[in-house]
Amino acid sequence: MEMTGKLINQALDLFLPDIYYGNTLGLIDHYSDNHEIDFITFIDDEKFIRHINENQRIKSVFITSGIWEKIKNDKIQPIICDDPRFYYYSFYNFFASANLKKEPSVIADSAIINPKANVSEYNVVIGKNTIIEPNVTILPDVEIGDNVVIRAGAVIGSEGFEHKRTKRGILSVFHDGKVIIYNEVEVGANTCIDKGFSWRNTIIGCQTKIDNLVHIGHCAHIGQRCLIAACSQIGAVKMGDDVWVGPNANLLSSQNIGNNSFISVGSVVTRDVDDGARVTGNFAIDHKKFIQHIKNISH
């Protein structure tokens, strides 16, 4: 969609010339090889200037006059304002909500929905032989495959925790993504799975089993056959297949969790985990190193 000055003015009460500013929104470190993409982004800290000059897909930027004076890139159209973060996310909210489409929910005839469950009337798909237990809430923008079990009290498709501090106060960001749960997944009682944000869906792969009281944050990509134990906190990670996540583990956002890896009980994962690795501790390190450290300090 072409984003013109007229559209931005309509959303933000700015007074921009009615020219072409871009066709999508993205953060300054979102790179793409698609030459048809023109990002509108923002910058409010000089330390990110290099991203502006390196990212060839940036067409326009919400920016202060002081920072723009240090860039002045002829290939980029500045949108000068006093609070780039506020204006960018306000426009994001306008654009994302305006493009939201509502379609009647589709539920397979063989699905078993408990009468005490609450399923949105729009933008939900539930596949064959799927079981939805009592007091489950399925919010809009959720797709659930076949032979899935959603245990009592779970909430699927909730808004994620995305709030921005701006000069005008805290601005909550609209969630425009989905939750996609593939076949044969089990979601435990009172677990919460947030829907995606910034055009990135939350995905749960086939045959993954999630225990009770787990929180899976927006945009997490969970692979196939993963086992996620109770009370784990999963941020916006990219998790491979056949991963074990122990009880009370905490996986911070933006980490890559390799195939067949093992996250021990209570671990706090702050960096990538290699394929087949076993990590332990707060902050999590190689399990053998952790055990040796404990032995060393015990003497």
Buried (B, 14 or more C-beta within 10 A) or exposed (E): EEBBBEBBBEBBEBEBEEEEBBBBBBBBEBBBEEEEBBBBBBBBEEEBBEBBEEBEBBBBBBBBEEBBEEBEEEEBBBBBBEBBBBBBBBBBBBBBEEEEEEEEBEBBEEBEBBEEBEBBEEBBBBBBBBBBBEBBBBBBBBBBBBBBBBBBBBBBBBBBEBEBEBEEEEBEBBBBBBBBBBBBBBBBBBBBBBBBBBEBBBBBBBBBBBBBBBBBBBBBBBBBBBBBBBBBBBBBBBBBBBBBBBBBBBBBEEBBBBBBBBBBEBBBBEEBBBBEBBBBBEEBBBBEEBEEEEEEEEE
